[in-house]
Amino acid sequence: MDNRDELQIIERIRQGETNQFSHLLNRYSNVIYSLIARIIPSKEDAEELTQDTFLKAFRKLDTFKGDCSFSTWLFRIAYNTAVSATRKNKIVFPLIDETVLARVADEEADAVFEEDENEELLQKLEIALGQLNLEERALITLYYTENKPVAEIAAIMELTADNVKIKLFRIRKKLYVLINKQQAQ
């Protein structure tokens, strides 16, 4: 299904063929759940928020203007839904001193994402990802898991493309620090 097909389905839904929404649900439910599950630690909460996302999208479908892709619009709803949920639950994430991040060499930080064959490193990376705040987890998920381009991530998260690049750069360093902290323990 391409963008043109999606726009046709959306128009049919707007005209009363609500059963057509199942096409969009089938196409995007797994990726939306994946994003939310990376942000929200509870599987049950992630499932509920995924349902909330689709319910919001269905109710607000008439506000979709088509100035971005439907997936970008839907990811933005999912991200904002997850952000709202974490604010309600007041989840606290560990802070890392900026001077510590500044001392991490770019090559060292990038190596975290290159050594995916090492099972132990993958486990440590998963633990470190769980210590990132929700925005950081969303950025990592959208960029590395969903392979979204920087411009689309910027639209989803309502940031500039340069800001997305800077945040991704800093997150890689933060992950490096968090993984090394695990090894020291």
N, C-alpha and C positions, 0 to 999 in steps of 0.2 A: 504494500500500500504506500503510495507516494503522497506528497503534500497536496496535490490536486485531488486525489481520491479522498483524503481526509476532509478537505474543504467541501466536497460534495456530500459526504456523510454528515458533516456539521450542518449544512444547509437543510438536509432532509430531516435531521433532528429538530431543527428550528421550526420546520413546517409541520411538526407533530408526529413524525415517525420516531418516537422515543426508543423503540427497540433497536434502532441503529447505533445507539450509544454502546451497545455490547461490543461492536467492532473496535471502538476506541479503548474500551475496558480490556478486552483481550490483548490488544497490541501493547498497551502501556502498563498493565497492572504489575508485572514482574519488575520492570525497571523502576517504577515509582516506589514499590515496596523496598527494593534494594537501596534506593537513596534514603528513604525514611529509616530503614533498619540500621543504616550506618550512623544516623544521627541520634536515634532514640534507642537506648540500650535494651528495652523490653520488647520481646517479639510480639506479645499481645498488643502492646501499645502501638507498635509499628503497623500491625495489621489494621487496628482501629483507625489510625491516622491515614492509612492508605485508603480505606473506605471513605473517610471524611474528605479526603482530597478529591476523590471521584464525585462525591455528592456535591461538593462545592463547585467543581467544574461543570457538572450537569446543570446546576441551578444558575450558574453565571455564563453559560454558553452563549447567551445573547450578547454578552459584553466582549466576546472574542472578536477582534477586528481584523485579524489576519495580517497585522503589521509585523508579526514574528511567526515562527512556525507553531503549530499546535503543541508540539512536544515541549518547546521552550515555555509556552504559556502554562502548560500543565506542570512542568517541573517547578516553575515559579510558585504555583499554588501549593505544591507538595512541600517545597522548602519553607514557605511562609507558615504552613500548617505545623510543620515540625518545630519551627522557631517558637511559635506561640505555645506549643505544648511544653517545651523546655522552660520557657519563662514561667509558666504556671507551676511547674515542679521545682523550680529554682535549683537546677543541677549545678554543682560546683566542679570546675575543672582545674587541674594543677597549673600554676604559673611557672614560667621559666624566665629567668633573668635575661634581659636583652644582651647583656655583655657576654653571657655564655653562648648565645646564638651567634654573636658577631665573631667569636673565636673559631667557629666551625668552618673549615675550608669547604668551598663549593663542591670539590671533587668527593670529599667524604660524605657530604649530604646526598649527593646524587647516587653514590654507591648503594645506598639503602634500597633504591628502586631497581638496581641492575642485577643484584644477586638473588634472583627469585628461585634458584634451584636449591638453596640451602633451607631445609625444613625448619631448623631451629631459628634461623633468621626470620622466616615467615611467621612463626609463632610469636616471636618478639615484636615484629612489626604489627601484628594483629592486636597485641596488648597495648602497644604505643598508640595505635589508631584510636583505641578506646579512651585514651587520656586526652585526646584533642577536644577542643570545644566544638560546638555544633557547626559553626561556620567553616572551621578547618576541615572537619570530617566531610561536610558537603562538598567543599572544593576538591578534596582528594578523590572522593567518589565520582563526582562529575567528570573530572579530568582523567583519572587513571582507570576507573572501572567502566564508566559510561562512554569514555572517549569523546567527550563533548569538546568542541573547539573553544578557545578562550573567549571569543566574542559571544558565543551562546551562553557560556557560564556567566559572563558579565551581565547579560540580559536577564538570566534566571535570578541571579542574586542581587541585581540592581547595583552593580559596581562598574567601574571603568575597566576596560581590558588591561590597562597598565596595572591597576590595583590588583586584579586577579593574578597577573604574573608575579607581582611582588609578594603577594600572600602565598602563592604556591612555593616560591623560592624559600620563604621563611618557614613554611610548614615542613619542607624537606629537612631543613636544619633542625627544627624542633623534634622531628621524628628520630633523627640521628642521635640527638641528646637523650631522648627518652629510651631508645634502645640501648645506648651505652650505660645509662643509669641502671637498667635491668641487669646488664652483664656485671656491673660492679657489686650488685647485691648478692 
